[in-house]
Amino acid sequence: MASTFIPSYWQGAITLLLILLTYVISKGWHSRRLFYKLRQQGLPMPPWNIFTGNMLALLPLLKKFPGNAHQNYLITELSKDFTKWDSAFYLDLWPFSIPFLVINSPSLATQATQELDLPKPFDLDRFFRPFAGGTDTLFTLNGAEWKQTHAIFKPGFSASFILSQTDNIVRETASLVEILKDHATKGNIFLLDDLLGYFMMDIIGAVVLGSRLHSKQQFNQLGHAMRSQVRWHIADGELNIFKRWNPARPLVQWYNSHQMDSYVSKELDERFAERQKNSDAPVHSIIDLVLDNYIKENFSVRTSGRMDPIYKKWLSVHIRTFLFSGHDSTASTIEYCYHLLSKHPEAMARIRAEHDNVFGPEPSAVGAQLLEQPQKINMLPYTTAVLKETMRLFPAASGVRKGQPNATLQDANGHRFPTEGVTILMMHTALHINPDYWKEPNSFIPERWLVGPEHPLYPVKGAWRPFEFGPRNCIGQTLVMQDVKTVLAMTVREFDVCAAYNEWDKLHPRKGLKTAWGERAYHVFRAAAHPADGFPCRVIKRK
Ligand code: HEM
């Protein structure tokens, strides 16, 4: 027989390949069959055919944006063809992506996240795994397991606990100020995205793990590995096949993951030993809170003095999830706050005036005042409005839910959208500038957050959802608000932070389009959405 001449390892490889091929073909068949049926029902989708799904609809759009622009731009452009369907449409990009129902309206998003409270899709695990080092993160769990896990960490993100973290946030921001001063003295161009990525790692490392990383000043194993993981991450729908199937990626991600695990493990052992010794000692971080409960509730732990290794692995996955989600999107948000303020001098003047009023004329005194009266951070309505308007125009994330057999969404015109077999994508980029729900949708107007319901600019309920709503909304949103407001309060009167794309482009010439919707600091995929090219900038010290 022929097979007797084929070595057994080749037989194994061929079998594996056949299994893989069968899996891919069956996935593709399911996706195309589903979309065929949806199209038969007259449901909205871009031009579709059995071979390429909706992919050909992307081709003319690809020419309108820079090659590395975030896919959110393409999806937002597509949604404009479906206004009579409340901007909702189905999207079949297999084999590059899972089947989607894209929704861009407050009412449909409210149904998915609040009224029906649909579960999270398991495909999300693929996104979080390189950061978390395991599956079943708070982002992806469902049902009782999610509820239990959420309850364990929720107290660590309460408004009062986050306010008690003021010292960590102020201390790290004070050292950021020193670095910015240094850049101002040198007058150099630098990548703000890198600096703020490490800066936010330092904050989240202190708040979550009680660990001082100093990663923005020097090499730190955890900060370095996490930032490298972000750089190597690819979008689920990445169309560039060389990037998508780069054979080096799994190796780098494995190495980074190992580096993070060993660092977190050492820190957990130290925190555990501290809390074992004295559980009445002041609580400094979220991990202190969690370990105190763990020790209190487990008699065997108290008597053995050891942390169960299974528990430790579980905890490490959650810590790493927070370290990732707690630094990446917030860094991007701060960059866009600086950018939009520098493009809108009237808003810059107003935010500075607010800081003068609340903290007095000396910017360097803000940190000390916040340490003395942390609640002063909640006395900044204009700063909050700037932050909300920034997150409207440049939302760092989006929301997803798993469609269900009996879950149908319905728009105000009575159109019904079955959700079985699709992932529902709440596309914040599109929803936040949907002209059906926003006046002057593309303009930066912080004042819209300060007017009453009778004013035409007053935001429609549920149209602003950068943190999503419902039980699965962002657990870290209070921390985000405090982080960003503190950074703005301690820096905007000290410095002008100005994009330096013109100079950057001369130093790094490249062909092709360089703006999206007229913006050079357009969104690119870098785990969360970040400004293109790492936001090259100059910092000028104000007199
Ligand atoms: C500007 C910064 C941030 C943005 C824009 C953001 C956005 C979001 C969004 C949209 C969701 C919901 C996703 C969905 O419904 O599918 C979410 C969930 C979540 N966020 Fe954030 N986030 C930010 C910062 C943070 C921070 C600082 C932390 C923690 C340290 C954090 C931890 C989480 C977690 C754990 C979840 C999952 C919650 C659950 O399902 O129970 N995020 N975030």
Boltz pocket constraint, residues with backbone or C-beta under 6 A from the ligand:
constraints:
  - pocket:
      binder: B
      contacts: [[A, 138], [A, 139], [A, 140], [A, 150], [A, 204], [A, 321], [A, 322], [A, 323], [A, 325], [A, 326], [A, 327], [A, 329], [A, 330], [A, 333], [A, 395], [A, 396], [A, 397], [A, 398], [A, 399], [A, 400], [A, 401], [A, 465], [A, 466], [A, 467], [A, 468], [A, 469], [A, 471], [A, 472], [A, 473], [A, 474], [A, 475], [A, 476], [A, 477], [A, 479], [A, 480]]
      max_distance: 6.0
